[in-house]
């Protein structure tokens, strides 16, 4: 059973009456905004501004994918939090327009595989998703890193590539709703440092989950973490997908030891609002004008870094023993 975490009481100790609701998006002054340039007659579409900022040294890169119909600038508070936790960050725009995965596919489990694959690499277009490879996430990510390497000399963006290819093992993939599904799907294809899912993946229905969730994953479930609200309109579809992915829970605590699937009972508005306010800039603020859920975001962001540090320490000990 997934561990329920009463964020309002156990972590933040605030009442719903004390919450503040931001009227617009927050803006982190240090974050960079840019659009991918058109090349050789290719027009990038859609092409909303991407958001990026580097961190020094061996910092992992957090790649964030927005939810359906959303753009990177709707998640500035989270991106700023991730950068403050030591990540280089890249909020990546991609073809997330049209109907959501759940509304498009309903009970057709193969449809989810096809849509996610097409939006990742442009392969096998379907009636619900016909993204060209040059517009797909894989190409956009590589192009964004190339653009940043050329235009942000101090950012050392090339460290996240091997030649002209993405160095997936240095990436933490994060996403909201459809973006969280994409993050988890990509982690099945490529071994990454970690995956953070928010209000996602919402693909379970009538006891079924998409085929991709049951296939062997390049990234183990021990490197995947997820957060949702019990009032989320898609909560009933998200829980079985977590189980299919093997996301474990832990013993009761302020944040459960060993937990990977976290649920909050915090009142975030209507079920539709709860789905978005778990991570978007519309998330509720406390009296200090910081996001109420920021401590949970920070905890999740630290998990892939801590896991990576532990792996490096083990490798160092094994090398010394040898």
Buried (B, 14 or more C-beta within 10 A) or exposed (E): EBBBBBBBEBBBEBEEEBBBEBEEBBEBEEBBBBEBEEEEEEEBEEBBBBBBBBBEEEBBBBBBBBBBEBBBBBBBBBBBBBBBBBBBBBBBBBBBEEBBBBEBBEEBBEBBBBBBBBBBBBEEBBEBBEBEEBBBBBBBBBBBBBBBBEEBEEBBBBBBBEEEEBBBBBBBBBBBBBBBBBBBBBBBBBBBBBBBBBBBBBBBBEEBBBEBBEEEBEBEBBBBBBBBBBBBBBBEBBBBBBBBBBBBBBEEEEBBEEBBBBBBBBBBBEBEBBBBBBBBBBBBBBEEEBBBBBBBBEBBBEBBBEBBEEEEEEEEEEEEEE
